Amino acid sequence: MKKTLAVILILIFFLAACQPTPKEVFVVEKDTERMVEKASSDENGTVANSLGIPSDRYTYAETDTSGRVKVNVDAEVLVPEVEYLPIVRVTGRSYTERDVENIYNALCQDAIPVDEDAPMPRFVYQHTLDELLEHRETGELDKYDSVEELDAAIQEVMAQVASAPEHATPIELNCTFNSSGIARVLCVRDDTVLSDLFVINSTQTERGVYSDFIRDIFNRTEFGNQSAYGQAVTVSYALTRDANIVTPKMTQQEAQNQAEQVISALGLEDFTCVGSRIAPLFGAPTAEVKAACKSAYEFMFTRSVNGVSVTYTNDILSSPPDDANAVSEPWMYEKIRIFVDDDGKYAYMWNGPCTVTKIINDKATLLPFDQIKEIFANMILLKYGDYIGDDASKSISINITKIRLGLVRVTEKDNNQYGILVPAWDFFGTYDEGNGYPIGYDGYESLLTINAVDGSIIDRSIGY
């Protein structure tokens, strides 16, 4: 879309220099408008089982000419169980008050809404007091500049504990949005747990339209460090290999049943569970696991169209470069993540809700898998060779463990209001720079995404 013909020719030159020249170097200029026009005119489409996909695992190995980028593929190839894959136009949407009510009903059973501006029940202040007293005992000043300031804070919270009501005072559920586009519901369970639900329509923040819920507001830190915004998830996943990890006692299927009950309560019949993993929960990203690291099951849901799901990856949003040629503004990828532990629904996130506006073509014409393999072989070395640059001290080892065909959202040319769900191949795996922090062990790190219709490379970080 943004590359000129000259840039493409340069790419082809470098591809040819990096490894043996294939029969055809298939590198195309990104052009969503052209792709949609072609898709609209195609009538026959390509049957998925005619793409020449290997019946067993696909294996491949290559090293670039510098010897610093090594690629190994030993992967299962996963294809939707449908005849044809669609191309679909979607648009982002805002949450409604009905959405807020549905989310509350799905997640906050047996809780009562409370006024965030009114005094909280006593346990809330007691929790804060206990933390301050612990800081005082260990000598940690936390956010305070002196022991005197910390002691003054302790006295203030002691007074709040003494005057606070023992029981929560219920109010009528309020699902309206304020002038900043935020609807917030605090609710109390059994006078022992304070839950927090945020539903945000604001476009003034990079994250945009999203909603989240945490069962215990005092666990926001440990949850946020692991998963809340997706930044640490693939790194912290290594904690699941630690002997100290404590997994929930309930079975994964029992937990998934609870997660799917949430999706059902939200009325999202077109969302399906496309993945799961263990979510380690800890106090700080760099904290050592000294005793036991708690965890929860995490389940990921994405939209399904004509039996084909949007492929889940760890990417949170597309954020095009801030220049005059950018075709869209930051836009969160639509996905729902639900976390369940032994006490039930621990947390939830629903990012970037969308609406399907049109099925452009319900029988997309796709490239054969042999061409996809050629594109992968060329572009994976180019991408990660460019990533490590000219620094001779750097090297990278890439292992592809799963290849999946599904839908991915790309931005429509010169149109910030719409996106296109297009069939694409994602190559999942790990990459290791030898720094002790290999990325991708959770299984949802897409290392390369190839448009299955025209063979262009999709950069999920910028959205096309």
Beta strands, then each sheet from edge to edge (+ up, - down):
strand 1: 58-63
strand 2: 69-78
strand 3: 87-92
strand 4: 112-114
strand 5: 182-189
strand 6: 193-200
strand 7: 210-214
strand 8: 245-246
strand 9: 271-281
strand 10: 293-305
strand 11: 308-309
strand 12: 317-318
strand 13: 331-332
strand 14: 335-341
strand 15: 344-351
strand 16: 354-361
strand 17: 396-411
strand 18: 418-432
strand 19: 446-451
sheet 1: 1+ 2- 17- 18+ 3- 16+
sheet 2: 1+ 2- 17- 18+ 19-
sheet 3: 4+ 5- 6+ 7- 15+ 14- 10+ 8+
sheet 4: 4+ 5- 6+ 7- 15+ 14- 10+ 9-
sheet 5: 4+ 5- 6+ 7- 15+ 14- 10+ 11-
sheet 6: 12+ 13-
end
